[in-house]
Every structure is written in C-alpha cells, then in structure tokens.
Amino acid sequence: MNVSEKGLNLIKEFEGCRLQAYKCPANVWTIGYGHTGSEVHAGLKITQQEADRLLKNDLMIHCNNVEKLVIVPLNQNQFDALVSFEYNIGYNAFKTSTLLKLLNQKKYKEAAEQFLVWNKGGGKILAGLVRRREKEKALFLS
C-alpha cells in the first residue's frame, strides 16, 4: 500500500517543512518534513525540492515498515494513520508498541486508544503531539 493524499497531508501538517536543520524536541537533528539521519547536522540547508525528495524516500521506508509489521487487514485510513504514527515514533518504537500488539490481535478499537499514549517528546507532553495523536486516532477509526 501507499499513503494516500489524506495521509500525506496529515504528515505534512504535523511535521512542517524546515529547510535548515534544527533539533526537534527529542534533541535529534531534523530537516525537511521531519527527516532525520546521520547526514543531518547543524548548519545543513536544503531546497524545497530536496525536502520533497526526502519526504518521498522516507515515505517509502515508513510504508514498508507498516506493511512489514502489521499482519491484519487495514483500510486506507488505518494504513495512513499508522504510517503517520510510525513516521513520527520510528520503527523500533512502533515494533514494540502495545498499539501494534493489540492491532495484530485484531483489537482495532483498543489499538486506536493507544495512539493517545504517544504524546511526549523529550519526556514532556507536547500539545502538537496531543493534536497529532487525536487526528491519527480519528483517521484510523474512520
């Protein structure tokens, strides 16, 4: 599966796009639409075209991650919500999450409640993550 326009817009809305590297609330160097990696460092600048390319490449990885880890059927909205979620928390956190465990037991509603647990960055509840998780949960349940 690929992320739909709805999922893409959700990711763009909450990641935002910054063309100069910055440290996110979790103290990780980030650029573009939430892109992280060893190549991201202080002072790095990119163009909008590079940000779009990074997003496209990152989405392929995150879509594959969701497809690899989820073993139950998903509709497009569920897939989009999970890609947004995994894009934000990362593969390892998603792989070991209660959300994924419940989902793979076909406990869709219980799994949806788990989105709301992931609202912290750097150990603090962040309003932006609270809003993001509410939107991901709503999309997942629609």
C-alpha positions as CSV (number, residue, x, y, z in Angstrom):
1,M,0.0,0.0,0.0
2,N,1.0,3.6,-0.4
3,V,0.0,6.5,1.7
4,S,-2.9,8.5,0.3
5,E,-3.2,12.2,-0.1
6,K,-5.1,12.4,3.2
7,G,-2.2,10.6,5.0
8,L,0.4,12.7,3.2
9,N,-1.4,15.9,4.2
10,L,-1.5,14.7,7.9
11,I,2.2,14.1,7.9
12,K,3.0,17.4,6.3
13,E,0.7,19.3,8.7
14,F,2.4,18.0,11.8
15,E,6.0,17.6,10.6
16,G,6.0,21.0,8.9
17,C,8.8,21.7,6.5
18,R,12.0,23.4,7.6
19,L,14.8,23.9,5.1
20,Q,17.5,24.4,7.7
21,A,18.5,21.7,10.2
22,Y,17.2,22.0,13.7
23,K,17.0,19.9,16.9
24,C,13.5,18.5,17.5
25,P,12.0,18.3,21.0
26,A,13.6,14.9,21.3
27,N,17.0,16.6,20.7
28,V,17.5,14.9,17.2
29,W,18.9,16.8,14.2
30,T,16.0,17.1,11.7
31,I,15.4,18.8,8.4
32,G,12.7,19.0,5.7
33,Y,9.5,17.1,6.7
34,G,10.8,15.5,9.9
35,H,13.8,13.8,8.1
36,T,16.5,12.5,10.4
37,G,19.6,10.6,9.7
38,S,23.4,10.7,10.2
39,E,23.7,13.2,7.3
40,V,21.6,15.8,9.1
41,H,23.7,18.2,11.2
42,A,24.0,21.7,12.5
43,G,24.1,24.3,9.6
44,L,22.7,21.9,6.9
45,K,20.4,23.7,4.4
46,I,18.3,22.1,1.7
47,T,16.0,23.3,-1.1
48,Q,12.2,22.7,-1.2
49,Q,12.8,20.2,-4.0
50,E,15.3,18.3,-1.7
51,A,12.8,18.3,1.1
52,D,10.1,16.9,-1.2
53,R,12.5,14.2,-2.4
54,L,13.5,13.2,1.2
55,L,9.8,13.0,2.1
56,K,9.1,10.7,-0.8
57,N,12.0,8.5,0.0
58,D,11.1,8.4,3.8
59,L,7.5,7.6,3.0
60,M,8.6,4.5,1.0
61,I,10.5,3.3,4.0
62,H,7.7,4.0,6.5
63,C,5.0,2.4,4.3
64,N,7.2,-0.7,4.0
65,N,7.7,-0.7,7.8
66,V,4.0,-0.6,8.4
67,E,3.3,-3.3,5.8
68,K,6.1,-5.5,7.4
69,L,4.9,-5.2,11.0
70,V,1.1,-5.2,10.6
71,I,-0.3,-8.7,9.9
72,V,-4.0,-7.9,9.9
73,P,-6.1,-6.3,7.1
74,L,-6.1,-2.5,7.0
75,N,-8.3,0.0,5.1
76,Q,-6.6,3.1,3.6
77,N,-7.4,5.4,6.5
78,Q,-6.0,2.9,9.0
79,F,-2.8,2.5,6.9
80,D,-2.4,6.3,6.6
81,A,-2.8,6.8,10.3
82,L,-0.3,4.1,11.1
83,V,2.3,5.5,8.6
84,S,2.0,8.9,10.1
85,F,2.4,7.4,13.6
86,E,5.4,5.2,12.6
87,Y,6.9,8.1,10.7
88,N,6.9,10.1,13.9
89,I,7.9,7.5,16.5
90,G,10.2,5.3,14.4
91,Y,10.4,1.6,13.5
92,N,11.7,0.2,16.8
93,A,9.2,2.1,19.0
94,F,6.4,1.0,16.7
95,K,7.6,-2.6,16.5
96,T,7.5,-2.9,20.3
97,S,4.3,-0.8,20.9
98,T,1.2,-2.0,22.6
99,L,-0.7,-0.4,19.7
100,L,0.9,-2.9,17.3
101,K,0.4,-5.8,19.6
102,L,-3.3,-5.1,20.0
103,L,-3.8,-4.4,16.3
104,N,-2.2,-7.6,15.3
105,Q,-4.7,-9.4,17.6
106,K,-7.4,-7.7,15.6
107,K,-8.3,-5.5,18.6
108,Y,-8.7,-2.4,16.3
109,K,-10.6,-0.2,18.8
110,E,-8.2,-1.0,21.7
111,A,-5.3,-0.3,19.4
112,A,-6.7,3.0,18.4
113,E,-6.8,4.1,22.0
114,Q,-3.0,3.6,22.1
115,F,-2.3,6.5,19.7
116,L,-3.1,8.9,22.6
117,V,-0.4,7.3,24.8
118,W,2.4,8.6,22.5
119,N,2.1,12.3,23.3
120,K,5.6,13.1,24.8
121,G,8.8,14.5,23.3
122,G,11.9,14.8,25.4
123,G,9.9,13.4,28.3
124,K,7.3,16.2,28.2
125,I,3.7,16.1,27.0
126,L,3.6,18.3,23.8
127,A,0.4,20.0,22.6
128,G,1.4,19.3,19.0
129,L,1.7,15.5,19.7
130,V,-1.6,15.5,21.5
131,R,-3.3,17.0,18.5
132,R,-1.4,14.7,16.1
133,R,-2.4,11.6,18.0
134,E,-6.0,12.7,18.2
135,K,-6.1,13.2,14.4
136,E,-4.3,9.9,13.8
137,K,-6.8,8.1,16.0
138,A,-9.7,9.7,14.3
139,L,-8.4,8.8,10.9
140,F,-7.7,5.3,12.0
141,L,-11.3,4.9,13.2
142,S,-12.9,6.5,10.1
